[in-house]
Amino acid sequence: MTFTGPFQLDGKIALITGGSRGLGRLFAETLAQAGASIVIVSRDEERCRQVAQELEQSFGRPMYAFGCDVARSDQVDALYDAVASTVEHVDILVNSAGLNRRNPIADLRVEDWDDVVDANLKAPFLMARRFGPDMAQRGWGRIIHLGSILSAIGIPGRTPYAASKAGLLGLTRTLALEWATRNVTVNALCPGPFKTDMNLELTRDPVRFQEFVQKIPMGRWGELHELTGPMLFLASDASSYMTGQTLYIDGGWTAQ
């Protein structure tokens, strides 16, 4: 598929956290298909290199890989320096790395709370704090945070996940206002139920799976390809007048 007009990303460089698997890998392929070079980041550096090599072979342009725990400020600082010495700049930042721990709050460890909030909220803050100012200085940038329907609703047993994803929308709005005059947009993409690694536990339980389906007005879980268009929209000039907003792709769940 060839992208033209405002959806074209030729010459752009996109950094994707959690880009070695799951939705992050999907988003890497989506933006690469539109013409971008991709910087893959996750804690598994070897896996990142493998994905970068596969993208290079598929799209015929340089792709890059770095290992980093994006919830640690010292590692994010080191990542920034390493990326800056490798590519000219980062135009698009997709914060898709995430973590979930499911338990009723009475059984939830403080360590579980810290791990999830660090991965889902602190990490996007750290990444935006390092890479966003450069975008503002150049006068073009796209920052996309991966939220969730749990940014807007609650589900029992998901306390740290729902809290962190709700907080992510506050981060999205405030950063959008800070950089609104610098042509840097900050938006959140919030998927509903999709068959990702994080949701494997639910997809393997027929009863719980159907309980989720019954809450979706469209009567089905999402297909992964249904997230590619929204991601490309937010990453490109097609969304140039949209910032501080939340885009729900959830089959109508949050419309109820």
Secondary structure by P-SEA (a helix, b strand, c coil): cccccccccccbbbbbcccccaaaaaaaaaaaaabbbbbbbcccaaaaaaaaaaaaaacccccbbbbbccccaaaaaaaaaaaaaccccccbbbcccccccccccccccaaaaaaaaaaccaaaaaaaaccaaaaaaaccbbbbbbcccccccccccaaaaaaaaaaaaaaaaaaaaacccccbbbbbbbbccccccccccccccaaaaaaaaaacccccccccccaaaaaaaaacccccccccbbbbcccccccc
